[in-house]
Each structure stands twice: as structure tokens, then as C-alpha cells.
């Protein structure tokens, strides 16, 4: 909306372009960060008494 680039996104992109890295250089941090966030969320939600994640599967 305001045409700003997040510093981490810009730094990752600049590093990939300047170093001539392949696509895995950009995909690995994204995948690792996403998996880490999901693991932390599952651990935190399961530490709260009376709550379970996931509560059901479709």
C-alpha cells in the first residue's frame, strides 16, 4: 500500500542477486522460518491446559 519493502525481504533479495545464488537460497529461509513458526505455535497452544491443537481434522 505504501510501497515500502521490509528490511529482511530486501536484504535477502539483494544478497541473492549480488551473490548470484540459485532459487534454493531464497526458498530455504522461507521454508525454515515457516516450519519454525508452526512448531512454536503447536508447542505454545498445547502447553495451555484445556486446549489442544488441532481439535479436529476434516
N, CA and C of each residue as an Amber inpcrd file, in Angstrom:
protein
   174
   0.8180000  -1.1880000   0.0000000   0.0000000   0.0000000   0.0000000
   0.8630000   1.2530000   0.0000000   1.9070000   1.2610000   0.8200000
   2.7300000   2.4650000   0.8820000   4.0800000   2.2800000   0.1920000
   4.2060000   1.2240000  -0.5860000   5.3800000   0.9500000  -1.4280000
   6.6880000   0.8340000  -0.6450000   6.6140000   0.2530000   0.5290000
   7.8100000   0.0080000   1.3380000   8.2010000  -1.4560000   1.2270000
   9.4750000  -1.7340000   1.3470000   9.9830000  -3.0970000   1.3540000
  10.4720000  -3.4020000   2.7580000  10.0640000  -4.5440000   3.2840000
  10.5200000  -4.9440000   4.6140000  12.0370000  -5.1470000   4.5700000
  12.7520000  -4.7120000   5.5890000  14.2160000  -4.8210000   5.5730000
  14.7280000  -6.2460000   5.3690000  14.1070000  -7.2190000   6.0090000
  14.5750000  -8.5950000   5.8550000  14.3450000  -9.1070000   4.4430000
  13.2260000  -8.7590000   3.8620000  12.9250000  -9.1770000   2.4890000
  13.8990000  -8.5300000   1.5160000  14.1310000  -7.2600000   1.6740000
  15.0510000  -6.5530000   0.7930000  16.4740000  -7.0620000   0.9250000
  16.9010000  -7.3540000   2.1530000  18.2610000  -7.8470000   2.3730000
  18.4460000  -9.2300000   1.7670000  17.4560000 -10.1100000   1.9050000
  17.5470000 -11.4460000   1.3240000  17.6040000 -11.3620000  -0.1910000
  16.7630000 -10.5310000  -0.7710000  16.7400000 -10.3870000  -2.2220000
  18.0470000  -9.7960000  -2.7380000  18.5460000  -8.7500000  -2.1040000
  19.8130000  -8.1340000  -2.5330000  20.9670000  -9.1210000  -2.4240000
  21.0120000  -9.8880000  -1.3380000  22.0800000 -10.8730000  -1.1670000
  22.0190000 -11.9440000  -2.2420000  20.8370000 -12.3960000  -2.5860000
  20.6860000 -13.4160000  -3.6190000  21.0980000 -12.8880000  -4.9870000
  20.7120000 -11.6760000  -5.2990000  21.0290000 -11.1020000  -6.6090000
  22.5200000 -10.8000000  -6.7290000  23.1020000 -10.2220000  -5.6880000
  24.5150000  -9.8470000  -5.7390000  25.4170000 -11.0790000  -5.7880000
  25.0750000 -12.1080000  -5.0210000  25.9290000 -13.2960000  -4.9740000
  25.6770000 -14.2600000  -6.1290000  24.5940000 -14.0710000  -6.8710000
  24.2850000 -14.9600000  -7.9870000  23.7980000 -16.3240000  -7.5400000
  23.1770000 -16.3900000  -6.3910000  22.7010000 -17.6590000  -5.8360000
  21.5000000 -18.1810000  -6.6080000  21.2170000 -19.4690000  -6.4050000
  20.0590000 -20.0710000  -7.0510000  18.8020000 -19.8640000  -6.2120000
  17.7080000 -20.4420000  -6.6580000  16.3980000 -20.2310000  -6.0100000
  16.3500000 -20.8600000  -4.6180000  17.1530000 -21.8960000  -4.3630000
  17.1380000 -22.5390000  -3.0500000  17.6360000 -21.5970000  -1.9560000
  18.4570000 -20.6270000  -2.3180000  18.9340000 -19.6530000  -1.3370000
  17.7740000 -18.8570000  -0.7590000  16.7620000 -18.5980000  -1.5780000
  15.6130000 -17.8380000  -1.0990000  14.5360000 -18.7420000  -0.5130000
  14.3880000 -19.9470000  -1.0420000  13.3360000 -20.8380000  -0.5540000
  13.6580000 -21.4300000   0.8130000  14.9210000 -21.7120000   1.0790000
  15.2660000 -22.3370000   2.3480000  14.9330000 -21.4630000   3.5540000
  15.2890000 -20.1700000   3.5730000  14.9130000 -19.3500000   4.7390000
  13.4000000 -19.2260000   4.9080000  12.6760000 -19.1740000   3.8030000
  11.2180000 -19.0620000   3.8880000  10.6310000 -20.3420000   4.4690000
  11.0690000 -21.4880000   3.9700000  10.5550000 -22.7730000   4.4560000
  10.9560000 -23.0100000   5.9070000  12.2030000 -22.7140000   6.2410000
  12.6680000 -22.9250000   7.6120000  11.9250000 -22.0150000   8.5870000
  11.7300000 -20.7660000   8.2130000  11.0050000 -19.8340000   9.0760000
   9.5570000 -20.2390000   9.2670000   8.9150000 -20.6890000   8.1980000
   7.5170000 -21.1180000   8.2900000   7.3710000 -22.3400000   9.1810000
   8.2590000 -23.3180000   9.0010000   8.1850000 -24.5200000   9.8340000
   8.4600000 -24.1900000  11.2980000   9.3980000 -23.3010000  11.5480000
   9.6990000 -22.9090000  12.9180000   8.4990000 -22.2290000  13.5810000
   7.8270000 -21.3600000  12.8490000   6.6430000 -20.6940000  13.4020000
   5.5260000 -21.6860000  13.7170000   5.3060000 -22.6600000  12.8420000
   4.2590000 -23.6610000  13.0820000   4.6140000 -24.5180000  14.2880000
   5.8640000 -24.9280000  14.3990000   6.2880000 -25.7540000  15.5390000
   6.1230000 -24.9880000  16.8550000   6.5330000 -23.7320000  16.8760000
   6.3800000 -22.9190000  18.0860000   4.9080000 -22.7460000  18.4350000
   4.0660000 -22.5060000  17.4210000   2.6310000 -22.3350000  17.6700000
   2.0190000 -23.6060000  18.2420000   2.3760000 -24.7540000  17.7020000
   1.8360000 -26.0210000  18.2090000   2.2960000 -26.2580000  19.6460000
   3.5630000 -25.9810000  19.9340000   4.0590000 -26.1580000  21.3030000
   3.3530000 -25.2260000  22.2790000   3.2000000 -23.9670000  21.9130000
   2.5720000 -22.9930000  22.8150000   1.1080000 -23.3360000  23.0510000
   0.3740000 -23.6780000  21.9990000  -1.0590000 -23.9470000  22.1580000
  -1.2840000 -25.2270000  22.9660000  -0.3580000 -26.1850000  22.8710000
  -0.5220000 -27.4200000  23.6360000  -0.0560000 -27.2870000  25.0780000
   0.6630000 -26.2350000  25.4100000   1.0740000 -26.0260000  26.7960000
  -0.0310000 -25.3940000  27.6330000  -1.0240000 -24.8000000  26.9920000
  -2.1420000 -24.1890000  27.7090000  -3.0990000 -25.3050000  28.1290000
  -3.3900000 -25.4340000  29.4160000  -4.2830000 -26.5020000  29.8740000
  -5.6840000 -26.3620000  29.2720000  -6.2440000 -27.4830000  28.8610000
  -7.6040000 -27.4890000  28.3350000  -7.7140000 -27.1960000  26.8440000
  -6.5960000 -26.9460000  26.1830000  -6.6270000 -26.6620000  24.7470000
  -5.7610000 -27.6750000  24.0170000  -6.2180000 -28.0880000  22.8600000
  -5.4470000 -28.9990000  22.0360000  -5.4700000 -28.4950000  20.5990000
  -4.3670000 -28.6870000  19.9240000  -4.2990000 -28.3160000  18.5150000
  -3.7850000 -29.5020000  17.7360000  -4.3630000 -29.8840000  16.6950000
  -5.6590000 -29.4440000  16.1760000  -6.7910000 -30.1160000  16.9300000
  -7.9150000 -29.4520000  17.0100000  -9.0390000 -30.0340000  17.7540000
  -9.7690000 -31.0910000  16.9450000  -9.7140000 -30.9820000  15.6180000
 -10.3160000 -31.9990000  14.7480000  -9.7190000 -31.8740000  13.3460000
  -9.8390000 -32.9360000  12.5960000  -9.4090000 -32.9470000  11.1910000
 -10.6270000 -33.1450000  10.3200000 -10.6320000 -32.5260000   9.1840000
 -11.7800000 -32.6730000   8.2650000 -11.6600000 -33.9290000   7.4950000
